[in-house]
Amino acid sequence: MSTGKEQLEVDDLVESDEDDVAEPVVVEVAKTNLSKRRTIDNLLEERRLQKQLADYDFDL
């Protein structure tokens, strides 16, 4: 059992905290990129549908 007076290694705990901080930043960038990609996809889809509508022959 531990006597409570043992020296703890603080360096390992500090390094793990720094790793946790860097990870959410990557997630935020991924979310931003995904949202930009969805916006672009939606605009392209809208443009494609408008072109199809313009090309459609209404005089059947």
N, C-alpha and C positions, 0 to 999 in steps of 0.2 A: 504494500500500500504506500501511497505517497505521504510524505511528511508535510507537504505544503511549502517547503523552503527550497524546492528544486528550481533551477534556472530554466526558464522557458525560452525557446527560440522565437524571437519576435519577428525576425526577418521573413520567415515563411508566411506569417500571417499578413504582413504588409504587402508582399508580392501578390498574394491571392486577391487582396482587395483591389490592387491596381488592375489585375486581369478582369475583374468583374466590371470595373468602370469602363474599360475599353470595349467590351462586348456590346452594350446597349447602343453605342454610337454606330456600330456596324449595322445593327438592326434598323435604326432610324434611317440610315442611308438606303438600305434595301427597301424599306417602306416607301421612301420618297421616290426611288427609281421605279418601283412597281406602280405607284400612283401616276407618275408621268407616262409610263408605258400604257396604262389603261386609258389615259386621256388621249394619247396619240391614236390608239386602236379605235376608240370611239369616234374620233374625228374622221379617220380613214373610212370607217364603216358608214358614217353619215354621208360622206362624199360619194362612196360607191352606190349607196341607195338612191341618192339624188340623181346620179348619172343614169341609173337604171330607170328611174321614173321619167326622166327627160327623154330617154330613148324609147319608152313604151309607146306603142301605136294605139292611140285611143279610138281611132276610126275603124273598129272591127266590123 
